[in-house]
Amino acid sequence: MGIVVLVFMVLGILHQSPIKWFSLGALKYKPLVIQFIGSGLLLVGLWNVFWFGVRHLTVFWGIAALISGFFMIMTALVILAEHHSQFFTSIALKKIVDSIKPLLALWLVGLSVSSVLYGVTIIQLNLGLPIID
C-alpha cells in the first residue's frame, strides 16, 4: 500500500505544481485525469488517516500516516474543487475548500516532505536496509 500512497502523493504534487516544467502540463486540464488524481488522492488520504493512522498512533508510521493523509486530503479537496467536480455541490464543502485553498503551498510542501519520507523508506525496504520504526 505504501507504493500506492507514494504514487498518489507524487501525482497530487505534479498536478498542483506551479513550476511549469514540473507539472503534468496539458494532462492537468483533462477531466478524467483530474477526477482520477483527485479522487485517488482523497481515498488514499482517508485510508491513511482513518485506517492506518488512527489505529497506530503509538508508532512513528501511524503518526506519519495521519499527517501525510491530512496533506493528501487537503490537496485532493483543492484539486477536485478547482475543476468544478460534482463532489462539491454542498455550500458547506465550498466554504471549507475556500478556506483551505489559500494554504495550498503549505499542503504541497507537506505532501512533498511526506513523499520523500515514503519514497526513501520504500527504497530502504527493498534494499534490506533498516528504516525508521
C-alpha positions in Angstrom: 0.0 0.0 0.0 3.0 2.3 0.6 3.7 2.4 -3.2 0.1 3.3 -4.0 0.2 6.1 -1.4 3.5 7.4 -2.8 2.2 7.3 -6.4 -0.8 9.4 -5.5 1.3 11.8 -3.4 3.5 12.4 -6.4 0.5 12.7 -8.8 -1.0 15.3 -6.5 2.2 17.3 -6.3 2.7 17.2 -10.1 -0.9 18.2 -10.7 -0.8 21.3 -8.5 2.8 22.3 -9.1 3.2 25.9 -10.1 6.5 25.1 -11.7 5.8 24.6 -15.4 8.5 22.0 -16.2 7.5 20.1 -13.0 3.7 19.9 -13.7 1.6 17.5 -15.7 1.3 20.0 -18.5 -1.8 19.6 -20.7 -2.9 16.5 -18.8 -3.8 18.5 -15.8 -6.7 20.0 -17.6 -8.3 16.7 -18.8 -11.4 15.9 -16.7 -10.7 12.2 -16.4 -7.2 12.8 -15.2 -8.4 15.4 -12.7 -11.1 13.0 -11.3 -8.6 10.1 -11.1 -5.9 12.1 -9.3 -8.3 14.0 -7.1 -10.5 11.0 -6.1 -7.5 8.7 -5.7 -5.6 11.2 -3.6 -8.7 11.7 -1.4 -9.4 8.0 -1.0 -5.8 7.2 -0.2 -5.6 10.1 2.2 -8.7 8.9 4.0 -7.3 5.4 4.2 -4.0 6.8 5.6 -5.8 8.8 8.3 -8.7 6.6 9.3 -7.5 3.1 8.6 -3.8 3.2 9.3 -3.0 6.4 11.2 -5.7 6.2 13.8 -5.1 2.5 14.5 -1.3 3.1 15.0 -1.0 6.3 16.9 1.7 4.9 19.2 4.3 4.3 16.4 6.1 6.6 14.1 4.4 5.3 10.9 1.0 5.8 12.4 1.7 9.5 13.1 3.4 9.8 9.7 0.3 8.3 8.0 -2.0 10.7 10.0 0.0 13.7 8.9 0.6 12.7 5.3 -3.1 11.7 5.0 -4.2 15.1 6.1 -2.0 16.7 3.5 -3.4 14.4 0.9 -7.0 15.1 1.8 -6.4 18.9 1.7 -4.7 18.7 -1.7 -7.4 16.4 -3.1 -10.1 18.8 -2.0 -8.4 21.7 -3.8 -7.9 19.6 -6.9 -11.5 18.4 -7.0 -13.0 21.8 -6.2 -10.8 23.7 -8.7 -12.3 21.9 -11.6 -16.0 22.1 -10.6 -16.3 18.5 -9.6 -19.7 17.0 -8.9 -18.4 16.2 -5.3 -18.8 19.9 -4.3 -22.4 20.8 -4.6 -22.8 21.5 -0.9 -22.4 25.1 0.3 -20.5 23.8 3.4 -18.0 22.0 1.3 -17.4 25.0 -0.9 -16.7 27.1 2.2 -14.3 24.6 3.5 -12.4 24.5 0.2 -12.4 28.3 0.0 -10.8 28.4 3.4 -8.1 25.8 2.7 -7.2 26.9 -0.9 -5.0 29.9 0.2 -2.8 27.4 2.1 -2.2 25.2 -1.0 1.6 25.9 -0.8 1.6 24.5 2.8 -0.3 21.4 1.7 2.2 20.9 -1.2 5.2 21.3 1.0 3.8 18.8 3.5 2.9 16.4 0.7 6.4 16.8 -0.8 8.1 16.1 2.5 5.8 13.1 3.1 6.5 11.7 -0.4 10.3 11.9 0.2 9.9 10.1 3.5 7.8 7.4 1.9 10.0 7.1 -1.2 13.2 6.8 0.8 11.7 4.2 3.1 10.4 2.1 0.2 13.8 2.1 -1.3 15.4 1.2 2.0 12.9 -1.7 2.5 13.7 -3.0 -1.0 17.4 -2.9 -0.3 17.0 -4.6 3.0 18.2 -1.6 4.9 16.8 -0.5 8.3 14.0 2.0 8.4 12.6 4.4 11.0 10.4 2.5 13.5 
